[in-house]
């Protein structure tokens, strides 16, 4: 491990990386199978990921055919990290057990511990048989789609592969570790103008937002569209807001406080709704929904758009907001949903869907092509990371707790092998042109501290 640390710190050449011995073990953030009942009986809000996430020394797996070991410089926290650590909606060990039954190679994933995390930026350390596109020493980021592609179903859109899984959530050996195991077709080039922690922040959320909004598999965003973005200063929403602006459309950003509203305006959004200060209450005390509040919300949107309803709603809160989302979408418009962070059972008035010819599209992460195109925008500095805070690997539980309790803006990063922040930049000229946008969320967090 000392040789590996020296190599990544000094940015050793590819021949050096190829000659490095692979450590037998490394540090990783794990969940334990024997703790899946740790939070039994507790309300979701009272569950504490700091208690379930452990920094552990684990064996480093041998890369199989088509697989790659990556020396992880930095990672980040996503909402699936929160779900994993809370053992919701089911403990992830059920995923690992199911995956382990599919093949002898997959059996390695079914362990009494789960190395979690679905983002990384780092160096290729070792490649398995058959890997030709990448070699040791390459600077890479990873998207989180793991596929087998032995079925015809996935060959038009790999997200439809029956054996599609999310790496670090439904598979083991994830990114919150010093060394991670990925498939070669998860890798993409690291943006040269970004630090390790900045580069690690975008993979999951940027790709997810790209498929939801831009791809033909999602809403098919076009110039001039009005797009309602829930949680517009959060991890997913902050990238969605940028993609809407870059596509010549207008985001209508919904946030929970004034500081997040200011961040949206700094990104270039003009239509911003602070749902807390405007006190929208879509649910009554008796558990029924409140259509009057839907109408009030729709009126507020039209005030901001010059009298127009939204063409697209980027949905991810789920239960709390879904009825309102369906209502405020324009006739013939689209609600595209990728998550349910406030609850999985949605209620909406179907009259406003069928009689106005609206559509609901389910969207889950992105295929390799979509992830590659989303990453290309990052590499070209058309879309910028929204990193607001960085933690050491040992404090991953605290980082996840902050996301769970919505104490963060944008994305929360984690340093793995990187000895400090600010490393990994090789294109200083491009960075200088965009540094204020790159550090926008970080600067806002430091100003608020």
TAKAGI-V801730 format. One record per residue. PHI is phi in degrees with one decimal (none if undefined). PSI is psi in radians with two decimals (* if undefined). Layout:
((PHI & PSI) (PHI & PSI))
//
This chain:
((none & -0.60) (-62.3 & -0.70) (-64.5 & -0.70) (-64.8 & -0.77) (-60.3 & -0.72) (-64.2 & -0.71) (-66.4 & -0.79) (-71.7 & -0.54) (-70.0 & -0.64) (-94.5 & 0.05) (52.3 & 1.01) (-61.0 & 2.78) (-76.3 & 2.88) (-56.5 & -0.69) (-61.5 & -0.64) (-64.8 & -0.78) (-62.3 & -0.73) (-63.6 & -0.50) (-89.4 & -0.15) (-66.6 & 2.38) (-71.4 & 2.44) (-80.7 & 2.19) (-58.7 & 2.58) (-70.7 & -0.48) (-146.1 & 2.89) (-151.9 & 2.95) (-83.9 & 2.46) (-151.1 & 2.68) (-88.9 & 2.12) (-126.1 & 2.72) (-106.0 & 2.73) (-115.8 & 2.34) (-59.5 & -0.62) (-78.9 & 0.08) (-114.9 & 0.25) (-65.6 & -0.30) (-99.1 & 0.25) (-55.3 & -0.66) (-107.5 & 0.34) (-56.2 & 2.27) (86.7 & -0.13) (-89.1 & 2.58) (-65.9 & 2.59) (-52.4 & -0.73) (-63.5 & -0.48) (-88.6 & -0.10) (-77.4 & 2.35) (-119.7 & 1.87) (-63.3 & -0.29) (-65.3 & -0.37) (-88.7 & -0.43) (-99.5 & -0.31) (-96.5 & 2.23) (-125.7 & 2.37) (-86.4 & 2.03) (-132.2 & 2.63) (-87.0 & 2.12) (-126.9 & 2.68) (-64.8 & 2.54) (-87.7 & 2.17) (-73.0 & 2.70) (-83.3 & 2.28) (-69.2 & 2.27) (-90.2 & -3.00) (-55.3 & 2.24) (76.1 & 0.18) (-111.0 & 2.81) (-139.9 & 2.39) (-92.6 & 2.31) (-118.1 & 2.25) (-76.7 & 1.91) (-84.7 & 2.02) (-82.0 & -0.68) (-154.5 & 2.75) (-138.9 & -2.94) (-154.0 & 2.94) (-101.5 & 2.28) (-118.2 & 3.01) (-68.2 & -0.43) (-70.3 & -0.37) (-65.7 & -0.71) (-62.4 & -0.87) (-56.8 & -0.78) (-57.8 & -0.86) (-70.2 & -0.41) (-91.9 & -0.08) (60.0 & 0.69) (-122.7 & 2.64) (-71.7 & -0.32) (-138.2 & 2.71) (-60.1 & 2.43) (-65.6 & -0.24) (-64.4 & -0.42) (-64.7 & -0.67) (-64.6 & -0.79) (-64.4 & -0.69) (-64.7 & -0.75) (-64.9 & -0.75) (-64.5 & -0.71) (-61.0 & -0.41) (-80.0 & -0.15) (-82.2 & -0.48) (-167.1 & 2.81) (-59.3 & -0.64) (-67.1 & -0.71) (-70.6 & -0.37) (-59.6 & -0.44) (-60.3 & -0.42) (-78.7 & -0.38) (-85.6 & 1.58) (-126.6 & 2.88) (-74.6 & -0.04) (-132.3 & 2.72) (-127.3 & 2.02) (-82.3 & 1.98) (-100.5 & 3.09) (114.4 & 2.26) (-121.3 & 0.39) (-139.5 & 2.66) (-162.5 & 2.76) (-137.5 & 2.36) (-179.8 & -2.82) (-107.3 & 2.43) (-63.5 & 2.21) (-101.9 & -0.79) (-152.7 & 2.50) (-114.0 & 2.56) (-87.0 & 3.09) (-56.3 & 2.40) (87.8 & -0.07) (-84.8 & 2.10) (-118.1 & -0.44) (-79.4 & -0.31) (-131.4 & 2.63) (-139.4 & 2.80) (-52.8 & 2.40) (97.2 & -0.27) (-64.3 & 2.40) (-88.3 & 2.13) (-137.0 & 2.80) (-120.8 & 2.88) (-126.3 & 2.42) (-90.8 & 2.96) (-105.7 & 0.25) (-87.6 & 2.11) (-112.4 & 2.12) (-130.3 & 2.77) (-104.4 & -0.65) (58.7 & 0.61) (-90.4 & -0.17) (-104.1 & 2.58) (-65.2 & -0.41) (-58.5 & -0.54) (-92.6 & 0.06) (-89.9 & -0.04) (-99.2 & -0.67) (-144.3 & 1.94) (-63.4 & -0.31) (-66.3 & -0.27) (-93.0 & 0.03) (-59.4 & 2.20) (-58.7 & -0.39) (-102.8 & 0.46) (-72.7 & 2.33) (-140.0 & 2.79) (-97.5 & 2.05) (-61.5 & 2.39) (79.6 & -0.02) (-126.8 & -0.95) (-101.1 & -0.03) (-128.0 & 2.95) (-94.4 & -3.10) (62.5 & 0.80) (-77.7 & -2.95) (-84.1 & -0.23) (-85.2 & 1.18) (-161.0 & 2.90) (-77.3 & -0.51) (-135.7 & 2.29) (-121.5 & 2.73) (-112.6 & 2.16) (-133.5 & 2.94) (-86.3 & 2.60) (-58.9 & -0.56) (-83.0 & 0.26) (-96.8 & -0.22) (-86.7 & 2.58) (-144.4 & 2.78) (-66.6 & 2.45) (-75.1 & 2.41) (-63.9 & 2.17) (-69.5 & -0.38) (-92.1 & 0.00) (-107.7 & 2.66) (-73.4 & 2.96) (-59.2 & -0.80) (-69.8 & -0.57) (-68.8 & -0.75) (-65.1 & -0.55) (-77.0 & -0.19) (-81.3 & -0.34) (-101.0 & -0.42) (-51.2 & -0.98) (-71.1 & -0.92) (-72.4 & -0.67) (-65.6 & -0.74) (-65.7 & -0.72) (-61.5 & -0.81) (-65.6 & -0.64) (-61.9 & -0.83) (-64.0 & -0.76) (-58.3 & -0.76) (-99.0 & -0.84) (-93.8 & -0.71) (-65.1 & 2.71) (-66.5 & -0.32) (-80.1 & -0.15) (-114.3 & -2.30) (-87.4 & -0.22) (63.8 & 0.91) (-49.2 & 2.42) (-133.5 & 2.87) (-57.8 & 2.41) (89.9 & -0.17) (-65.0 & 2.61) (-100.4 & 2.25) (-127.9 & 2.07) (-82.2 & 2.14) (-116.8 & 1.87) (-73.8 & 2.50) (58.3 & 0.84) (-69.6 & -0.23) (-105.4 & 0.12) (-87.7 & -2.96) (-60.4 & -0.98) (-71.7 & -0.81) (-64.3 & -0.57) (-68.4 & -0.55) (-79.0 & -0.68) (-59.3 & -0.76) (-58.8 & -0.77) (-65.6 & -0.72) (-64.9 & -0.68) (-62.6 & -0.82) (-63.5 & -0.75) (-65.6 & -0.45) (-89.5 & 0.14) (77.3 & 0.37) (-111.3 & 3.07) (-113.3 & 2.07) (-79.7 & 2.48) (-110.0 & 1.81) (-90.6 & 2.21) (-108.9 & 2.19) (-134.7 & 3.07) (-108.8 & -0.08) (-159.5 & 3.02) (-67.0 & -0.66) (-62.2 & -0.70) (-70.7 & -0.58) (-62.3 & -0.74) (-62.3 & -0.69) (-62.0 & -0.72) (-62.8 & -0.70) (-66.9 & -0.61) (-66.2 & -0.50) (-74.9 & -0.24) (113.9 & 0.02) (-77.1 & 2.46) (-106.4 & -0.54) (-97.9 & 1.88) (-133.1 & 2.35) (-120.0 & 2.12) (-92.0 & 1.74) (-65.7 & -0.43) (-74.1 & -0.88) (-68.4 & -0.51) (-89.3 & -0.09) (55.3 & 0.97) (-77.9 & 2.30) (-128.1 & 1.57) (-76.3 & -0.22) (-122.9 & 2.42) (-83.0 & 2.90) (-63.3 & -0.44) (-87.0 & 0.11) (88.2 & 0.14) (-99.9 & 2.76) (-84.5 & 2.80) (-117.5 & 1.59) (-58.8 & -0.47) (-60.3 & -0.67) (-71.0 & -0.58) (-59.3 & -0.80) (-65.6 & -0.72) (-62.0 & -0.72) (-64.3 & -0.75) (-62.6 & -0.68) (-64.1 & -0.69) (-65.0 & -0.70) (-60.6 & -0.79) (-64.8 & -0.56) (-59.7 & -0.64) (-84.2 & -0.36) (-107.4 & 0.13) (75.5 & 0.57) (94.2 & 0.12) (-103.8 & 2.54) (-82.3 & 2.91) (-82.1 & 2.46) (-78.6 & -0.59) (-135.6 & 2.46) (-117.8 & 2.16) (-88.7 & 1.80) (-100.7 & 2.36) (-152.3 & -0.34) (-64.5 & -0.67) (89.9 & -2.09) (-54.1 & -0.80) (-63.4 & -0.53) (-119.6 & -0.19) (-65.4 & -0.69) (-60.1 & -0.74) (-66.2 & -0.68) (-60.8 & -0.81) (-62.4 & -0.72) (-64.7 & -0.79) (-80.9 & -0.22) (-66.7 & 2.44) (-67.3 & 2.85) (-56.9 & 2.21) (81.0 & 0.06) (-83.5 & -3.05) (-133.4 & 2.29) (-104.0 & 2.09) (-115.9 & 2.13) (-119.6 & 2.41) (-127.2 & -0.01) (-167.3 & 3.10) (-149.7 & 1.21) (-69.8 & -0.31) (-105.7 & 0.07) (143.0 & 2.50) (-89.3 & -0.32) (-92.2 & 1.91) (-98.2 & 2.57) (-128.0 & 2.37) (-152.0 & 2.81) (-86.1 & 1.92) (-66.5 & -0.33) (-58.7 & -0.66) (-76.3 & -0.23) (-90.4 & -1.04) (-71.8 & -0.68) (-75.5 & -0.31) (-109.5 & 0.21) (56.3 & 0.65) (-84.1 & 2.87) (-125.7 & 2.55) (-115.1 & 2.19) (-116.9 & 2.24) (-85.6 & 2.31) (-135.5 & 2.25) (-130.1 & 2.05) (43.0 & -2.24) (-164.5 & 2.70) (-81.4 & 3.03) (-59.2 & -0.73) (-62.2 & -0.79) (-64.6 & -0.74) (-63.4 & -0.69) (-63.7 & -0.80) (-64.1 & -0.69) (-64.5 & -0.71) (-68.0 & -0.59) (-60.3 & -0.66) (-65.6 & -0.63) (-64.8 & -0.82) (-62.9 & -0.54) (-88.8 & 0.06) (60.4 & 0.56) (-86.5 & -0.54) (-123.5 & 2.43) (-116.9 & 2.59) (-63.3 & 2.64) (-117.8 & 0.75) (-70.6 & 2.26) (-114.0 & -0.45) (-155.0 & 2.64) (-131.1 & 2.38) (-120.3 & 2.70) (-72.4 & 2.80) (-54.9 & -0.66) (-63.8 & -0.35) (-105.6 & 0.43) (-59.7 & -0.58) (-62.4 & -0.73) (-66.8 & -0.72) (-59.4 & -0.74) (-69.8 & -0.65) (-60.9 & -0.73) (-62.6 & -0.69) (-69.1 & -0.75) (-56.3 & -0.71) (-94.6 & 0.17) (57.0 & 0.70) (-90.9 & 0.09) (-115.0 & 2.88) (-116.6 & 2.53) (58.9 & -2.22) (-115.0 & 2.65) (-111.3 & 2.17) (-99.7 & 2.84) (-136.6 & 2.22) (-84.0 & 2.28) (-107.0 & -1.49) (-87.9 & -0.35) (-60.6 & 2.21) (-73.8 & -0.21) (-170.5 & 3.07) (-81.7 & 2.83) (86.6 & 0.11) (-98.1 & 2.82) (99.1 & 0.01) (-83.0 & 2.20) (-118.1 & -0.23) (-116.0 & 1.50) (-72.1 & -0.50) (-67.0 & -0.84) (-64.0 & -0.67) (-62.0 & -0.75) (-60.8 & -0.56) (-70.8 & -0.42) (-127.9 & 0.23) (-61.3 & -0.59) (-67.2 & -0.61) (-75.5 & -0.66) (-62.7 & -0.68) (-100.5 & 0.22) (-56.1 & -0.85) (-73.1 & -0.60) (-67.4 & -0.75) (-63.4 & -0.69) (-66.0 & -0.69) (-66.2 & -0.69) (-69.2 & -0.62) (-66.6 & -0.60) (-79.5 & -0.33) (-70.1 & *))
//
